[in-house]
Amino acid sequence: MVNQFSPRLTKNVTSDQNFKDLETLSVQIIRGRLLQNVLVEGVQLDTTVSTVSHTLDRRPQGWFIIRKNANADVWEPSDSASPTKVINLQASSPVTVDIIFF
């Protein structure tokens, strides 16, 4: 996780303004959901619906499969009952995947 920039006031007007601009930029970057992500490794999926924990403590905006050990399509067939904690995933054939949730 990226931490927010904390400006140092120097009593130099130009430097102080630059630090304030950097603080504003850091807030915008941190609020970008893609940087607030979780990697979940070794998720075993099958042709039936699997519940996968993502630990974001919010509903994910999306997810990427970044590694898989077989040729399979993966999709989200339905919303889960607790989307802030888990999502439902299903695969076209048995596969183990690593997923980035954001």
Summary of the structure (lengths in Angstrom):
residues: 102
radius of gyration: 19.4
end to end distance: 11.5
largest distance: 63.1
contacts: 248
relative contact order: 0.24
helix: 22%
strand: 32%
